[in-house]
Amino acid sequence: MNYCDLAPSYIRAIAPYQPGKPISELERELGITGIIKLASNENPLGASPAAMAAMQEAIKTIALYPDGNGFELKDALVKRYGVTHANVTLGNGSNDLLELAARAFLTPGDKVVYSAHAFAVYALATQAVGATGISVPAAPGYGHDLPAMLNAARDNKVKIVFIANPNNPTGTFLGPDELQAFLRGLPPEILVVLDEAYNEYLPEEKRYDSVSWLKEFPNLIISRTFSKAYGLAGLRVGYALAHEQVTDMMNRVRQPFNVNSIAQAAAVAALRDISFVKRTFELNRRGMLQITEGLTRLGLEYIPSFGNFVAFRIGNATAMYRRLLELGLIVRPIANYDMPDWLRVSIGLESENAKFLSALEKCINQQVNGESK
């Protein structure tokens, strides 16, 4: 028999999430070393020394189960954001939190609204519970079209709206006035998941206090992660802030030990290491300028980004991606986001950015010479 037939049809229809290619995989495939990975929006500085020290200390108790309630991490978040423990849900990365929201509130037949070119997990989390996704065409510039999304949410079966700000993979940004107008126009029984995974990369003049909005919008869920600016991608730890009743439901479907003890200890230390996050922000700001100036010099279109990555358009993107791999550079193809002519590159160290631009220029020249023959 075909055991796949035992699964519900909506599970069989899922196309699994495709992560960025690991360095080890490319080493095995091509037998090369010195590979630079700029595909998964990781922090090129790694983790902060404070987080590393906290991990070493936590290893001493590795034989014990972690605190299933995550008291110390929740307490650190409470002190940072002025919320209560009842407003915090911890997740195995922010992906986990997106899925917890879907599992807690969606049933087959419900509908979910998200933007085209938005994070792939929104559609996957929706489909995994048998709900139906409504992908709203993007605004000019590949950003969220909030008025169109608001109109789509008027369907009486819509229960959740996912919004990424900044958005991945396009890097586009929605201002606080736009977001608040959207929230005020939405029926209160529809939940809004505001995914702020790249919040720490926003320039000072673009930052806004979304946490304070929870008092006005009890249907708001804010999800954030320690994977990006805090440099803890390998530990998988994130958090959501929401009304206590929403948090209660999410915690009912959460695995009891979904965030391990090392991740919890590292996240507490990372949250307190403000200077490291500032260094990360400054490195990213300089690197973004280095990459975008390089793309402009090469005559390539790119989407202005507020994250730690930038998407750029290039002819024959799939072939270009393969050529870059052969030169030891891993970037991210985003054809699965309905952007077949685009690649996304993460911001790395200055030397890594320079190597990427050099390799990209070499590939473009090879492509031009090949086409002219």
C-alpha positions in Angstrom: 0.0 0.0 0.0 1.0 3.7 -0.3 1.3 4.9 3.3 1.2 8.5 2.0 -2.5 7.8 1.4 -3.0 7.5 5.2 -2.3 11.2 5.6 -5.0 13.9 5.0 -5.0 15.3 1.5 -4.0 18.7 2.7 -0.8 17.2 4.2 0.0 15.3 1.0 -0.3 18.5 -0.9 2.4 20.3 1.1 5.7 21.2 -0.6 8.2 21.1 2.2 10.1 24.3 3.2 13.4 24.6 1.4 16.1 26.1 3.7 19.3 27.6 2.4 21.9 25.1 1.3 24.3 24.2 4.2 28.1 24.7 3.7 28.7 21.0 4.5 26.3 20.0 1.7 28.1 22.1 -0.9 31.5 20.8 0.3 30.3 17.3 -0.3 28.8 18.1 -3.7 31.7 20.0 -5.2 34.6 19.1 -3.0 35.6 22.7 -2.4 36.5 24.6 0.8 36.5 28.2 1.9 32.8 28.5 1.2 30.9 31.6 2.2 27.2 31.2 3.0 25.0 34.3 2.4 21.7 32.4 2.1 19.9 32.2 5.4 20.1 35.7 6.9 22.4 34.6 9.7 24.5 36.9 11.9 28.0 37.0 10.4 29.3 38.0 13.9 28.0 34.8 15.4 26.6 34.9 18.9 27.6 37.4 21.6 30.4 36.4 24.1 27.8 36.7 26.9 25.5 34.2 25.2 28.5 31.9 24.6 29.4 32.0 28.3 25.8 31.3 29.3 25.7 28.3 27.0 28.9 26.9 28.6 27.4 27.3 32.0 24.0 25.7 31.0 25.8 22.6 29.6 26.6 21.6 33.2 22.9 20.8 33.7 22.3 19.2 30.3 21.1 15.9 31.9 18.1 17.7 33.4 14.9 18.7 31.5 14.7 22.4 30.8 12.2 24.7 32.5 9.1 23.9 30.5 7.7 27.3 31.4 10.9 29.2 30.6 10.6 31.4 33.6 13.9 33.2 33.4 13.6 34.0 29.7 10.0 35.1 30.1 11.1 37.3 33.1 13.8 38.9 31.0 11.2 39.6 28.2 8.7 41.0 30.8 11.3 43.4 32.1 12.3 44.5 28.6 8.8 45.1 27.2 6.6 45.8 30.3 4.3 42.9 29.7 3.4 40.0 32.0 4.4 36.4 32.0 0.8 35.6 30.8 1.5 37.6 27.6 4.6 35.5 26.5 4.8 32.3 24.5 8.2 30.8 23.9 8.9 29.0 20.6 11.5 26.8 19.0 12.3 29.7 16.7 9.6 32.1 15.5 8.6 29.4 12.9 7.3 27.4 15.9 5.2 30.4 17.0 3.6 30.9 13.6 2.6 27.2 13.6 1.3 27.4 17.2 -1.0 30.3 16.2 -2.3 28.2 13.3 -2.7 25.0 15.4 -4.4 26.9 18.2 -7.0 28.8 16.2 -7.5 27.3 12.8 -9.6 24.3 11.6 -10.2 22.9 8.2 -12.4 25.3 6.3 -11.0 28.4 7.9 -9.1 30.9 5.8 -5.9 32.9 6.3 -4.7 36.0 4.6 -1.1 36.8 3.7 0.8 38.7 1.0 2.4 37.4 -2.1 6.2 37.2 -1.8 5.8 36.9 2.0 7.5 34.3 4.2 6.8 30.8 3.0 5.9 29.4 6.4 2.6 31.3 6.5 1.2 29.2 3.7 2.8 26.0 5.1 1.4 26.5 8.6 -2.0 27.2 7.1 -2.1 24.2 4.9 -0.8 21.9 7.7 -4.0 22.3 9.6 -6.3 22.1 6.6 -7.1 25.8 6.4 -7.1 27.7 3.1 -4.6 30.5 2.4 -5.5 33.7 0.5 -2.4 35.1 -1.1 -3.0 38.8 -1.8 -1.1 40.3 -4.8 1.8 42.5 -3.6 1.8 46.3 -3.8 4.2 47.9 -6.3 7.8 47.3 -5.1 6.9 43.8 -3.8 5.5 45.0 -0.5 2.3 44.2 1.4 -0.8 45.8 -0.1 -2.6 46.4 3.2 -5.9 47.8 1.8 -6.2 44.8 -0.5 -5.4 42.5 2.4 -8.0 44.2 4.5 -10.6 43.7 1.7 -9.6 40.0 1.5 -10.1 39.6 5.3 -13.7 40.6 5.0 -14.4 37.0 3.9 -16.4 35.6 6.9 -14.2 32.5 7.1 -10.9 34.4 7.7 -9.5 33.9 11.1 -5.8 35.0 10.8 -3.8 37.5 8.9 0.0 37.1 8.7 2.1 40.3 8.2 5.9 40.3 8.0 7.6 43.6 8.8 10.2 43.9 7.5 9.2 41.2 5.0 11.3 38.2 4.0 12.5 37.8 1.2 11.8 41.2 -0.2 13.0 43.4 2.8 10.0 45.8 2.4 8.8 47.8 5.3 5.4 49.0 6.6 5.2 52.2 8.7 3.4 52.2 12.1 0.6 54.4 10.8 -0.2 51.9 8.0 -0.2 49.0 10.4 -2.4 50.7 13.0 -4.9 51.8 10.4 -5.0 48.2 9.2 -5.6 46.9 12.7 -8.3 49.4 13.4 -10.1 48.4 10.2 -10.1 44.7 10.9 -12.9 42.9 12.8 -11.6 42.1 16.4 -12.3 38.4 16.0 -9.6 38.1 13.3 -6.1 37.6 14.7 -3.1 39.4 13.2 0.3 37.8 13.5 2.9 40.6 13.1 6.1 38.8 12.3 9.0 41.0 13.4 11.9 38.6 12.9 14.1 41.4 11.5 12.9 44.2 13.8 16.4 44.9 15.3 17.7 45.9 11.8 15.4 48.8 11.5 17.1 52.2 11.4 16.3 54.5 14.4 13.9 56.7 12.4 11.8 53.6 11.4 11.4 52.0 14.7 8.0 51.9 16.5 6.7 50.4 19.7 4.3 47.6 18.5 4.3 46.1 22.0 2.3 49.0 23.3 -0.3 48.3 20.7 -1.3 45.1 22.5 -3.4 47.2 24.9 -5.5 48.6 22.0 -5.5 45.4 19.9 -6.1 42.2 21.9 -6.2 40.3 18.5 -2.5 41.1 17.8 0.2 38.5 18.1 3.8 39.8 17.8 6.4 37.2 17.0 10.2 37.8 17.2 13.3 35.6 17.1 16.8 35.3 18.5 18.0 33.7 15.3 18.9 36.9 13.4 20.4 39.9 15.2 21.1 37.9 18.3 23.0 35.2 16.4 21.3 32.2 17.9 19.9 30.6 14.7 21.3 27.1 15.6 19.6 27.1 19.0 16.1 27.8 17.7 14.5 30.2 20.1 11.8 32.9 19.6 8.9 34.5 21.5 5.4 35.8 20.9 3.7 38.6 22.8 -0.1 38.7 22.9 -3.2 39.0 25.0 -3.3 36.5 27.8 -6.2 34.6 26.4 -4.4 34.2 23.0 -1.2 33.2 24.8 -3.2 30.6 26.9 -4.5 28.9 23.7 -1.1 28.9 22.1 0.5 27.3 25.2 -2.1 24.6 25.2 -0.8 23.3 21.8 2.9 24.0 22.6 5.2 21.1 23.3 6.1 21.2 27.0 9.9 21.4 26.4 10.0 23.2 23.0 12.9 25.5 24.0 15.9 23.7 25.4 17.8 24.8 28.4 20.9 25.9 26.5 18.8 28.0 24.2 16.9 29.6 27.1 20.2 30.5 28.9 21.7 31.9 25.7 18.6 34.0 24.9 18.5 35.6 28.4 22.2 36.6 28.0 21.7 37.7 24.4 18.8 39.9 25.3 20.9 41.7 27.9 23.9 42.2 25.6 22.7 45.5 24.0 26.2 46.4 22.8 26.4 43.2 20.7 23.1 44.0 19.0 24.3 47.5 18.3 27.5 46.1 16.7 25.3 43.8 14.6 23.2 46.7 13.5 26.1 48.8 12.5 27.8 46.0 10.6 24.6 45.3 8.7 24.2 49.0 7.9 27.6 49.3 6.4 27.3 45.9 4.6 24.0 46.8 3.1 25.5 49.9 1.6 28.5 47.9 0.3 26.2 45.3 -1.3 23.7 47.8 -2.8 26.4 50.1 -4.2 28.0 47.0 -5.8 24.7 45.9 -7.3 24.2 49.4 -8.7 27.7 49.4 -10.2 26.9 46.1 -11.9 23.6 47.5 -13.3 21.4 45.2 -11.3 17.9 46.1 -10.0 17.4 45.4 -6.2 14.6 46.0 -3.7 15.5 48.5 -1.0 15.7 46.3 2.2 15.2 47.0 5.9 16.4 43.5 6.9 19.8 41.9 6.8 19.5 40.8 3.2 18.7 42.2 -0.2 16.9 40.7 -3.2 18.2 41.5 -6.7 17.0 40.7 -10.2 19.3 38.9 -12.6 18.9 37.2 -15.9 18.8 33.4 -15.7 18.8 33.4 -11.9 18.9 29.6 -11.6 22.0 29.3 -13.7 23.6 32.3 -11.9 22.9 30.6 -8.6 24.7 27.5 -9.7 27.7 29.5 -11.0 28.0 31.2 -7.7 27.9 27.8 -5.9 30.8 26.7 -8.1 32.7 29.7 -6.8 32.0 28.9 -3.2 29.2 31.4 -2.7 25.8 30.3 -1.4 23.0 32.8 -1.9 19.2 32.1 -2.0 17.1 31.5 -5.1 13.6 32.7 -4.5 11.6 31.3 -7.4 9.4 29.6 -4.8 8.2 33.0 -3.8 7.0 33.7 -7.4 10.2 35.6 -8.1 12.0 33.4 -10.6 14.3 36.2 -11.8 15.6 37.1 -8.4 18.2 36.0 -5.9 18.5 37.0 -2.3 21.8 37.6 -0.6 22.4 38.0 3.1 24.7 40.7 4.4 27.9 39.3 5.6 31.3 40.6 6.9 33.0 43.2 4.7 35.3 40.6 3.2 32.4 38.2 2.5 30.4 40.9 0.8 33.4 41.8 -1.3 34.0 38.2 -2.4 30.3 37.9 -3.3 30.4 41.0 -5.5 33.6 39.9 -7.1 32.1 36.4 -7.8 28.9 37.9 -9.1 30.7 40.2 -11.5 32.7 37.3 -12.8 29.6 35.3 -13.4 27.9 38.2 -15.2 30.9 38.6 -17.4 30.9 34.8 -18.2 27.2 35.0 -19.0 27.7 37.9 -21.3 30.6 36.4 -23.1 28.8 33.1 -23.4 25.7 34.7 -24.9 27.8 36.7 -27.4 29.4 33.6 -28.9 
